[in-house]
């Protein structure tokens, strides 16, 4: 190999070696710079992560408290809200607030009870025709659906029933331990009944029935035209010693649409709108001769 060729080979090798050293040094420099940066950023990331965890914990606690408060509200109101597709809560809530006072004949207050109740799911009662199955009484949801769909007429009358501790079904067959034994239309009920004056006007004999009072007033809540509900007020005298363990509001019904099958079973002409059994403060003990005054406020939101 000539000297010239040797010099060229050495020069190329030197340039390759120099390039290699340059690339290696750049890589090492980048690694060295990245190390401190990563180390410096680690506390920041850890701090941010810890802060995020704290925020998440606070948010979770806040959501839990909100759900708990919402649960308490919905339970007291007696109605449930359903979530919509967008995550918000929408729905119609029915609020029923009862106030019951028991007074002696001289007017002195013996007992004052307040509680919330909800729509009644409906119940069955004995069929007056022997051998036939029990008759179903529509509940609150069925009542609203029937009225708004035009299947049933608006209630002709409203009634309040104060039933003994055995429940509404037993009121048609048992008067034991009920605050009243009331006989109407040849039937004996274990319940005190408060009806409007129009009820007794159409049935003159009812005005003298013990355990039945015809002083129920029904008035709207709110200011026209933005009414928000209705309020029932009335009182009745107990005609025997007993207890109030179940309360309900009844509405009379009639069909406005002819259909097959009939829109109401034969013999059914009432719906239980709201009710409550074993409510807070129940049972309410009553002595014959005492007066039971009731106020029921039903509102919608």
C-alpha positions, 0 to 999 in steps of 0.5 A, a space after each residue: 500500500 502506498 503512503 498516499 493510500 495509507 494516509 487516506 485510510 487513516 483519515 477516513 478512520 479518524 473521521 468515523 471515530 470522531 463521528 462515533 465519539 460525537 454521537 455517543 457524547 450527545 446520547 450520554 449528555 441527553 441521558 444525563 440531562 434526562 435523569 435529573 429532570 425525571 428526578 426533579 419531576 418525580 416529586 411534582 408528579 407524586 405531589 400532583 398524584 397525592 393531591 389528585 387522590 385527596 381531591 378524589 377522596 373529598 369528591 367521593 365523600 361529598 357524593 356520598 353525603 349528597 346521596 345520603 341527604 338525597 336518600 333521606 329526603 326521598 324517604 320522607 317524601 315517600 316518592 322515588 326519582 328516576 335517573 334520566 339518560 343524561 345523568 340528571 334526576 327527573 321525575 314527579 314526586 308526591 308529598 303527603 303530610 299528615 297531622 293527627 290530633 286527639 282531643 278530649 270532649 272538653 277540647 284538651 289535647 291528648 296526642 299530636 302526631 305528624 308524619 309523611 306518607 306515600 302513594 298507596 299500592 292498592 289493596 283487596 277487600 272481600 267480595 260481597 258475593 259469596 264464593 267470589 274472589 276478593 275485589 282489587 282496589 286501585 292504588 295511587 299510581 293507578 288512580 293518577 293514570 286512570 284520571 289522566 288517560 281519561 279512563 276514569 272520571 275525576 273523584 266525586 268525593 274524597 274520604 279519609 279512613 282511620 283504621 285499626 292496627 290490623 290494616 285496611 283489608 281487615 277493616 271490612 271484616 273486623 272491628 276489634 281494636 279499631 277506633 270506630 265501628 261504623 255501619 253504612 249501607 248495611 256493612 260494618 267497618 272497623 274504621 272512622 270515616 271522614 267524608 264531605 258534606 255532599 256525601 251525607 247530602 246524597 245519603 241522608 241516613 249517613 248523617 246520624 251514623 256513629 263513626 262517620 263524620 261529614 265535615 271533610 273540606 278539600 281545598 287547593 294548595 298554592 295560588 291560582 292558577 299555579 296550584 301545587 296540591 290539595 289539603 284535606 281537613 276534617 274530624 270524627 268522634 271515636 265510638 269505641 276504645 281502639 287504636 289508629 294504626 293505618 290511615 288512607 285517603 280514598 277517592 270514588 271512581 266511575 268509568 267514562 270509557 266503555 271498554 272490554 274488559 271493563 275499566 273497573 271491576 264490578 263492585 269497585 268504585 273507589 281508589 286508595 290514593 295515599 296510605 300509611 301503616 305503622 307510621 311514626 307515632 303509630 298506633 295512636 290510642 283513642 278512647 270512646 268520646 274523644 275527637 280525632 282531627 286530621 289534616 292531610 296536605 298532598 303536594 306535587 313537585 
